[in-house]
Amino acid sequence: IVVQPEELYYLTGFYTIGDSAPQALVLPHDGEPFLVARLIECDLVPKLSWVSKVWTCPDKASVSEVFMYAITAANVQDGR
């Protein structure tokens, strides 16, 4: 799980001026990497990075709940 904006940019090419908002890149051992980002970023991710799967979080939603939902849906909750 990568959360630092600099590391997200280095690994994916994705950069946003909204980097103070919670966001994360999840790199599962067996599975497709995905980003958890603000809803407003959903159009930017495919344009600025190679990551094709994005879980979005509306501004009023709980980022931790969206993150846990994404982890569970991707079946990586038992990772190392």
ROSE-4610 file (N, C-alpha, C; in Angstrom, 1 decimal, always signed):
// ROSE-4610
residu = [I/I/I/V/V/V/V/V/V/Q/Q/Q/P/P/P/E/E/E/E/E/E/L/L/L/Y/Y/Y/Y/Y/Y/L/L/L/T/T/T/G/G/G/F/F/F/Y/Y/Y/T/T/T/I/I/I/G/G/G/D/D/D/S/S/S/A/A/A/P/P/P/Q/Q/Q/A/A/A/L/L/L/V/V/V/L/L/L/P/P/P/H/H/H/D/D/D/G/G/G/E/E/E/P/P/P/F/F/F/L/L/L/V/V/V/A/A/A/R/R/R/L/L/L/I/I/I/E/E/E/C/C/C/D/D/D/L/L/L/V/V/V/P/P/P/K/K/K/L/L/L/S/S/S/W/W/W/V/V/V/S/S/S/K/K/K/V/V/V/W/W/W/T/T/T/C/C/C/P/P/P/D/D/D/K/K/K/A/A/A/S/S/S/V/V/V/S/S/S/E/E/E/V/V/V/F/F/F/M/M/M/Y/Y/Y/A/A/A/I/I/I/T/T/T/A/A/A/A/A/A/N/N/N/V/V/V/Q/Q/Q/D/D/D/G/G/G/R/R/R]
num = [1/1/1/2/2/2/3/3/3/4/4/4/5/5/5/6/6/6/7/7/7/8/8/8/9/9/9/10/10/10/11/11/11/12/12/12/13/13/13/14/14/14/15/15/15/16/16/16/17/17/17/18/18/18/19/19/19/20/20/20/21/21/21/22/22/22/23/23/23/24/24/24/25/25/25/26/26/26/27/27/27/28/28/28/29/29/29/30/30/30/31/31/31/32/32/32/33/33/33/34/34/34/35/35/35/36/36/36/37/37/37/38/38/38/39/39/39/40/40/40/41/41/41/42/42/42/43/43/43/44/44/44/45/45/45/46/46/46/47/47/47/48/48/48/49/49/49/50/50/50/51/51/51/52/52/52/53/53/53/54/54/54/55/55/55/56/56/56/57/57/57/58/58/58/59/59/59/60/60/60/61/61/61/62/62/62/63/63/63/64/64/64/65/65/65/66/66/66/67/67/67/68/68/68/69/69/69/70/70/70/71/71/71/72/72/72/73/73/73/74/74/74/75/75/75/76/76/76/77/77/77/78/78/78/79/79/79/80/80/80]
x = [+0.9/+0.0/+0.9/+0.7/+1.5/+0.6/+1.0/+0.2/+0.9/+2.2/+2.9/+2.8/+2.4/+2.2/+3.4/+4.6/+5.8/+6.0/+5.7/+5.8/+4.7/+3.5/+2.4/+2.8/+3.4/+3.8/+5.0/+5.9/+7.1/+6.6/+5.7/+5.2/+4.2/+3.4/+2.3/+2.3/+3.0/+2.9/+1.7/+0.9/-0.3/+0.1/-0.3/+0.0/-1.3/-1.6/-2.8/-2.4/-3.0/-2.8/-3.5/-4.4/-5.2/-4.5/-3.1/-2.4/-2.5/-3.1/-3.3/-4.5/-5.3/-6.5/-6.0/-6.6/-6.2/-6.3/-5.3/-5.3/-4.3/-4.5/-3.6/-3.5/-2.3/-2.1/-2.0/-2.7/-2.7/-2.1/-1.0/-0.3/-0.4/-1.5/-1.7/-0.6/-0.3/+0.6/+0.1/-1.1/-1.8/-3.0/-2.9/-4.0/-3.6/-4.6/-4.4/-4.2/-3.2/-3.1/-4.2/-4.6/-5.6/-5.4/-6.0/-5.9/-7.2/-7.1/-8.3/-8.0/-8.9/-8.7/-10.0/-10.0/-11.2/-12.0/-13.3/-14.1/-13.8/-13.3/-13.0/-11.8/-11.0/-9.8/-10.0/-11.2/-11.5/-11.2/-11.4/-11.0/-9.5/-8.8/-7.4/-6.5/-7.0/-6.1/-5.8/-6.8/-6.4/-5.6/-5.8/-5.0/-3.6/-3.3/-2.0/-1.2/-1.8/-1.1/-1.5/-0.8/-1.1/-2.1/-2.5/-3.5/-4.8/-5.5/-6.8/-8.0/-7.7/-8.7/-8.7/-9.8/-9.8/-11.1/-10.9/-12.0/-12.1/-13.3/-13.4/-14.1/-13.8/-14.4/-14.9/-16.3/-16.8/-16.3/-16.3/-15.8/-16.4/-17.7/-18.4/-18.4/-17.8/-17.7/-16.5/-16.6/-15.4/-14.4/-13.2/-12.1/-11.8/-11.8/-11.4/-12.4/-13.7/-14.7/-14.6/-14.3/-14.1/-12.9/-11.8/-10.6/-10.8/-11.5/-11.8/-12.7/-13.6/-14.5/-13.7/-12.8/-12.0/-11.0/-10.4/-9.6/-10.3/-11.5/-12.4/-12.8/-13.3/-13.7/-12.6/-11.4/-10.2/-9.7/-10.2/-9.8/-8.4/-7.9/-6.6/-6.5/-7.5/-7.5/-6.6/-6.2/-5.3/-3.9/-3.5/-2.2/-1.1/+0.2/+1.3/+1.7]
y = [-1.2/+0.0/+1.2/+2.1/+3.3/+4.5/+5.4/+6.6/+7.9/+7.9/+9.2/+9.7/+11.0/+11.5/+11.3/+11.5/+11.4/+9.9/+9.0/+7.6/+7.1/+7.7/+7.4/+7.9/+9.1/+9.7/+8.8/+8.5/+7.7/+6.3/+5.7/+4.3/+4.3/+5.4/+5.4/+6.5/+7.6/+8.8/+9.7/+9.3/+10.0/+11.1/+12.4/+13.5/+14.4/+14.9/+15.7/+16.9/+18.0/+19.1/+18.8/+17.9/+17.5/+16.4/+16.4/+15.3/+15.4/+16.4/+16.4/+15.6/+15.2/+14.4/+12.9/+12.1/+10.7/+10.0/+9.3/+8.5/+7.3/+6.2/+5.1/+4.2/+3.7/+2.7/+1.4/+0.4/-0.9/-1.8/-2.5/-3.4/-4.8/-5.5/-6.9/-7.8/-8.8/-9.9/-10.6/-11.0/-11.7/-10.9/-10.0/-9.2/-7.9/-7.2/-6.0/-4.8/-4.0/-2.8/-1.9/-1.1/-0.2/+1.0/+2.1/+3.3/+3.6/+4.2/+4.7/+6.2/+7.0/+8.4/+9.1/+10.4/+11.2/+11.1/+11.2/+11.1/+12.0/+13.2/+14.2/+13.8/+12.9/+12.4/+11.3/+10.7/+9.5/+9.7/+10.9/+11.1/+11.3/+11.7/+12.0/+10.7/+9.8/+8.6/+7.9/+7.5/+6.8/+7.7/+9.0/+9.9/+10.1/+10.0/+10.3/+9.1/+7.9/+6.8/+5.5/+4.5/+3.2/+2.4/+2.9/+2.2/+2.3/+1.2/+1.2/+1.0/+0.6/+0.3/+1.4/+2.1/+3.2/+3.0/+3.1/+3.2/+4.6/+5.2/+6.6/+6.9/+8.0/+8.4/+9.8/+9.9/+11.2/+12.0/+13.3/+14.2/+14.0/+13.6/+13.5/+12.1/+11.1/+9.7/+9.5/+8.4/+8.0/+7.3/+7.9/+7.3/+6.0/+5.8/+4.5/+3.4/+3.8/+2.8/+2.4/+3.4/+3.2/+2.3/+2.6/+1.8/+0.4/+0.2/-1.2/-1.9/-1.3/-1.9/-2.3/-1.4/-1.8/-3.0/-3.0/-4.1/-5.4/-5.3/-6.5/-7.0/-6.1/-6.4/-7.0/-6.5/-7.0/-8.3/-8.7/-10.0/-9.9/-8.8/-8.7/-8.4/-8.6/-8.2/-9.1/-10.2/-11.1/-11.0/-9.9/-9.7/-9.6/-9.5/-9.4/-8.0]
z = [+0.0/+0.0/+0.0/-1.0/-1.1/-0.9/+0.0/+0.2/+0.0/+0.0/-0.2/-1.6/-1.8/-3.1/-4.1/-3.5/-4.3/-4.8/-4.0/-4.3/-5.3/-5.1/-6.1/-7.5/-7.5/-8.8/-9.4/-8.6/-9.1/-9.7/-9.0/-9.4/-10.5/-10.6/-11.5/-12.6/-12.3/-13.1/-12.8/-11.8/-11.4/-10.4/-10.8/-9.9/-9.9/-8.7/-8.5/-7.6/-7.8/-6.8/-5.5/-5.6/-4.4/-3.6/-3.6/-2.9/-1.4/-0.9/+0.6/+1.0/+0.0/+0.3/+0.4/+1.2/+1.3/-0.1/-0.4/-1.6/-1.4/-2.1/-1.9/-3.2/-3.4/-4.5/-3.8/-4.2/-3.6/-4.7/-4.3/-5.2/-4.6/-5.0/-4.4/-5.0/-4.2/-4.6/-5.8/-5.8/-6.9/-7.3/-8.2/-8.7/-9.3/-9.8/-10.5/-9.5/-9.7/-8.8/-9.0/-8.0/-8.1/-7.2/-7.5/-6.7/-6.0/-4.8/-4.1/-4.0/-4.7/-4.8/-4.7/-4.6/-4.5/-5.8/-5.7/-6.9/-8.0/-7.7/-8.7/-9.5/-9.0/-9.7/-10.7/-10.7/-11.5/-13.0/-13.6/-15.0/-15.2/-14.2/-14.4/-14.3/-13.5/-13.3/-14.6/-15.4/-16.7/-17.7/-17.6/-18.5/-18.0/-16.7/-16.2/-15.7/-15.7/-15.2/-16.0/-15.7/-16.3/-15.5/-14.3/-13.4/-14.1/-14.3/-14.9/-14.0/-12.8/-11.8/-10.7/-10.5/-9.5/-8.7/-7.4/-6.4/-6.0/-6.2/-5.9/-4.5/-3.9/-2.7/-2.8/-2.8/-2.8/-1.6/-1.7/-0.6/+0.7/+0.8/+2.1/+2.6/+1.8/+2.3/+3.2/+3.9/+4.7/+3.9/+3.8/+3.0/+3.5/+4.8/+5.4/+5.0/+5.0/+4.6/+3.1/+2.2/+0.8/+0.6/+1.3/+1.3/+1.7/+2.8/+3.2/+2.3/+1.7/+0.7/-0.5/-1.0/-2.1/-1.8/-0.7/-0.3/-0.2/+0.4/+0.5/-0.9/-1.8/-3.1/-4.0/-3.7/-4.5/-3.9/-2.8/-2.1/-1.7/-1.2/-0.7/+0.8/+1.5/+2.9/+3.8/+3.3/+4.0/+3.5/+3.0/+2.4/+3.5/+3.0/+3.9/+4.1]
